Amino acid sequence: MAKVHPNAMSPPEPGTPGGATTGPARAAAEGDEAPTVLTVWRKSLLFNCDGFTVFDARGDLAFRVDCYAGSRRRRRRADDVVLMDARGKPLLTVRRKTRLGLAECCWVIYDGDADADKSATPLLSVRRHAAGRRLLGATSAGKTLARVATPGAEAAAAAPYVVEGSYGRRACAVRDAARGGAVVAEVQRKEAVGDDVFRLVVPGPRLGAQLAMALVIALDDMCRGSGAGACGWLARSLLRRTLSA
């Protein structure tokens, strides 16, 4: 596989949160501000881990996700995934929740490390749209895959964001329902590198790079679990830990 970025282990410059910087100018959905362009690699840099490694437009490490199988992390909730900055500081937690007796999942995004900080603030919840269950891996531009709401707001009309397109094809967008469907984040295919490396484009500050990446984590788990009667790679991580305990 071709080298994803030349500066994989370079720390971010001081004063740049998570090292995330703006990328090439493109038509932004929110004003004239240049978008943040990230390269997402569905692989942890650590051995024996699932996760993500995210680079900014300069090739510097911006975010990371490391889902350990080792005993040190068995104490953590297996359904929690922590988005960290380049130095390993927890930024957001994506927690998968399953309704009792049902296979249906939702994903709640918390501020900071929700396992270590019981007072962590729930920011958003992600739920698969009923009509989009079979479309996660299909070419479905304009089709709603998921709805993103404030936790506790069950009504579809209350969802501030909707996810449309196909995550499986690496062609989907998060749209702001309150602003006429303006794109606030977009997953784009990256040429000649396969499905495990793709772009995450965040046009402006409305959603932000951190929350956009947290939504990618939820969508990835949702897509991997589609049609399998499970909730994706988080569930497989739990199975591995159970078998090795």
C-alpha positions as CSV (number, residue, x, y, z in Angstrom):
1,M,0.0,0.0,0.0
2,A,1.3,3.5,-0.9
3,K,2.5,5.7,2.0
4,V,-0.5,7.5,3.3
5,H,1.4,10.6,4.5
6,P,5.1,11.4,5.0
7,N,4.8,12.9,8.5
8,A,2.8,10.3,10.3
9,M,4.4,10.7,13.7
10,S,5.0,14.4,13.6
11,P,3.3,16.2,16.6
12,P,1.1,19.2,15.8
13,E,2.4,22.7,16.1
14,P,1.6,24.6,19.3
15,G,-1.7,26.4,19.3
16,T,-3.4,24.2,16.7
17,P,-6.0,22.0,18.4
18,G,-5.3,18.4,17.4
19,G,-3.0,19.6,14.7
20,A,-5.9,20.0,12.3
21,T,-5.3,22.7,9.7
22,T,-7.2,23.9,6.7
23,G,-6.6,22.3,3.3
24,P,-6.9,23.4,-0.3
25,A,-9.6,26.0,-1.1
26,R,-12.8,24.5,-2.5
27,A,-16.4,25.6,-2.6
28,A,-17.4,25.7,1.0
29,A,-21.0,25.4,2.2
30,E,-20.4,27.9,5.0
31,G,-19.1,31.2,3.6
32,D,-15.7,31.7,2.1
33,E,-13.6,30.1,4.9
34,A,-11.3,27.4,3.5
35,P,-12.3,23.9,4.6
36,T,-10.4,21.6,6.9
37,V,-9.3,18.6,4.8
38,L,-8.2,15.5,6.7
39,T,-6.9,12.1,5.5
40,V,-8.5,9.3,7.4
41,W,-6.8,5.9,7.6
42,R,-8.8,3.0,9.0
43,K,-5.9,1.6,10.9
44,S,-4.2,2.2,14.2
45,L,-0.5,2.9,14.3
46,L,-0.3,0.6,17.3
47,F,0.2,-3.2,17.0
48,N,-2.9,-5.4,17.8
49,C,-5.3,-2.5,17.7
50,D,-8.3,-1.5,15.7
51,G,-8.8,2.2,15.1
52,F,-8.1,5.2,13.0
53,T,-5.2,7.4,12.2
54,V,-6.0,10.9,10.9
55,F,-3.6,13.3,9.2
56,D,-4.1,17.0,8.5
57,A,-3.4,18.7,5.1
58,R,0.4,18.9,5.9
59,G,0.6,15.2,6.6
60,D,0.9,15.7,10.4
61,L,-0.9,13.5,12.8
62,A,-4.1,15.2,13.8
63,F,-6.3,12.6,15.6
64,R,-6.0,8.9,16.5
65,V,-8.2,6.1,17.7
66,D,-6.7,3.0,19.3
67,C,-9.0,0.2,20.4
68,Y,-6.7,-2.1,22.5
69,A,-7.2,-5.8,22.9
70,G,-4.6,-6.0,25.7
71,S,-5.4,-6.6,29.4
72,R,-4.6,-3.0,30.3
73,R,-7.7,-1.8,28.5
74,R,-10.1,-4.6,29.3
75,R,-11.3,-2.5,32.2
76,R,-12.7,0.1,29.7
77,R,-16.2,-0.2,28.4
78,A,-15.8,-2.3,25.2
79,D,-18.5,-0.2,23.6
80,D,-16.6,3.1,24.1
81,V,-14.2,4.5,21.6
82,V,-12.2,7.6,22.5
83,L,-11.0,10.1,19.8
84,M,-7.7,11.5,20.9
85,D,-5.4,14.2,19.6
86,A,-1.9,13.5,18.3
87,R,-0.5,13.3,21.9
88,G,-3.1,10.9,23.2
89,K,-5.3,13.5,25.0
90,P,-9.0,12.3,25.0
91,L,-11.2,14.7,23.0
92,L,-14.5,12.9,22.5
93,T,-16.0,9.5,23.3
94,V,-18.3,7.6,20.9
95,R,-20.4,5.2,22.9
96,R,-22.5,2.5,21.3
97,K,-25.8,1.8,23.0
98,T,-28.1,-1.1,22.3
99,R,-31.8,-1.2,23.3
100,L,-32.4,-4.1,25.7
101,G,-33.6,-7.1,23.8
102,L,-33.1,-5.4,20.4
103,A,-30.3,-5.4,17.9
104,E,-30.9,-1.7,17.0
105,C,-28.0,0.5,18.1
106,C,-27.5,4.2,18.6
107,W,-24.2,6.0,19.1
108,V,-23.9,8.8,21.6
109,I,-21.0,11.3,21.4
110,Y,-19.6,12.7,24.7
111,D,-17.2,15.4,25.5
112,G,-13.8,14.1,26.7
113,D,-13.4,10.6,28.1
114,A,-16.8,9.5,29.2
115,D,-15.5,6.4,30.9
116,A,-13.1,8.3,33.1
117,D,-15.4,11.3,33.6
118,K,-18.9,10.3,34.6
119,S,-20.1,13.9,34.2
120,A,-19.0,14.0,30.6
121,T,-21.5,15.9,28.5
122,P,-23.5,14.1,25.8
123,L,-23.3,16.2,22.7
124,L,-24.9,14.3,19.9
125,S,-26.6,11.0,19.2
126,V,-26.5,9.1,15.9
127,R,-29.2,6.7,14.8
128,R,-29.5,4.8,11.6
129,H,-32.4,6.0,9.5
130,A,-34.9,3.1,9.0
131,A,-35.0,3.5,5.2
132,G,-31.2,3.7,5.0
133,R,-30.4,0.4,6.6
134,R,-29.8,-1.4,3.3
135,L,-28.1,1.6,1.7
136,L,-25.0,1.9,3.9
137,G,-22.9,0.1,1.3
138,A,-24.8,1.1,-1.8
139,T,-24.6,4.0,-4.2
140,S,-27.3,6.1,-2.7
141,A,-26.7,9.8,-3.3
142,G,-29.4,11.9,-1.7
143,K,-30.6,9.0,0.5
144,T,-30.7,9.5,4.3
145,L,-28.5,7.0,6.1
146,A,-28.6,8.4,9.6
147,R,-30.0,11.2,11.7
148,V,-27.9,13.1,14.2
149,A,-29.7,14.7,17.1
150,T,-29.3,16.0,20.6
151,P,-29.5,13.0,23.0
152,G,-33.1,12.6,24.2
153,A,-34.6,14.2,21.2
154,E,-36.4,11.3,19.5
155,A,-38.5,13.2,17.0
156,A,-37.0,13.1,13.5
157,A,-37.8,16.8,13.1
158,A,-35.6,17.6,16.0
159,A,-32.5,16.2,14.3
160,P,-30.1,19.1,13.5
161,Y,-28.1,17.0,11.0
162,V,-28.8,14.2,8.5
163,V,-26.3,12.0,6.8
164,E,-26.9,11.3,3.1
165,G,-25.2,9.3,0.5
166,S,-23.1,6.1,0.9
167,Y,-20.5,5.7,3.6
168,G,-19.6,2.3,2.1
169,R,-18.7,4.0,-1.2
170,R,-16.9,6.8,0.7
171,A,-19.3,9.3,-0.7
172,C,-21.6,10.8,1.9
173,A,-22.3,14.2,3.4
174,V,-23.5,15.5,6.8
175,R,-26.1,18.2,6.2
176,D,-27.4,20.9,8.5
177,A,-31.2,20.5,8.5
178,A,-31.7,23.9,10.1
179,R,-29.7,25.7,7.3
180,G,-31.4,24.4,4.2
181,G,-29.3,21.2,4.0
182,A,-25.9,23.0,3.9
183,V,-23.0,20.5,4.0
184,V,-21.1,20.6,7.2
185,A,-18.9,17.6,6.7
186,E,-18.2,15.3,3.7
187,V,-16.6,11.9,3.3
188,Q,-14.8,11.6,-0.1
189,R,-13.0,8.8,-1.8
190,K,-9.2,9.2,-2.1
191,E,-7.9,8.1,-5.4
192,A,-5.9,4.9,-5.9
193,V,-5.6,4.0,-2.2
194,G,-8.7,1.8,-1.6
195,D,-11.5,2.1,0.9
196,D,-9.3,2.2,4.0
197,V,-8.0,5.7,3.2
198,F,-10.3,8.5,2.4
199,R,-10.8,12.3,2.9
200,L,-12.9,14.0,5.5
201,V,-13.7,17.6,4.4
202,V,-15.2,20.0,7.0
203,P,-16.2,23.2,5.2
204,G,-16.5,25.4,8.3
205,P,-16.8,25.7,12.1
206,R,-20.5,24.8,12.3
207,L,-19.7,21.1,13.1
208,G,-16.0,21.1,13.5
209,A,-13.3,18.5,12.7
210,Q,-13.5,16.7,16.0
211,L,-17.3,16.1,15.9
212,A,-17.1,15.3,12.2
213,M,-14.5,12.6,13.0
214,A,-16.6,11.2,15.8
215,L,-19.5,10.9,13.3
216,V,-17.2,9.0,11.0
217,I,-16.4,6.5,13.8
218,A,-20.1,6.0,14.4
219,L,-20.9,5.6,10.7
220,D,-18.0,3.1,10.3
221,D,-19.3,0.9,13.1
222,M,-22.8,1.2,11.7
223,C,-21.7,0.2,8.2
224,R,-19.6,-2.7,9.4
225,G,-22.5,-4.0,11.4
226,S,-25.0,-3.6,8.6
227,G,-26.8,-6.8,7.8
228,A,-24.7,-8.9,10.2
229,G,-27.0,-8.8,13.2
230,A,-24.2,-7.0,15.2
231,C,-23.0,-3.5,15.8
232,G,-19.8,-3.6,13.8
233,W,-16.1,-3.6,14.8
234,L,-16.9,-2.4,18.4
235,A,-18.8,-5.6,18.9
236,R,-16.0,-7.7,17.5
237,S,-13.6,-5.9,19.8
238,L,-15.8,-6.9,22.7
239,L,-15.8,-10.5,21.5
240,R,-12.0,-10.6,21.3
241,R,-11.7,-9.3,24.8
242,T,-14.2,-11.8,26.1
243,L,-12.4,-14.7,24.5
244,S,-9.0,-13.6,25.7
245,A,-10.1,-12.8,29.3
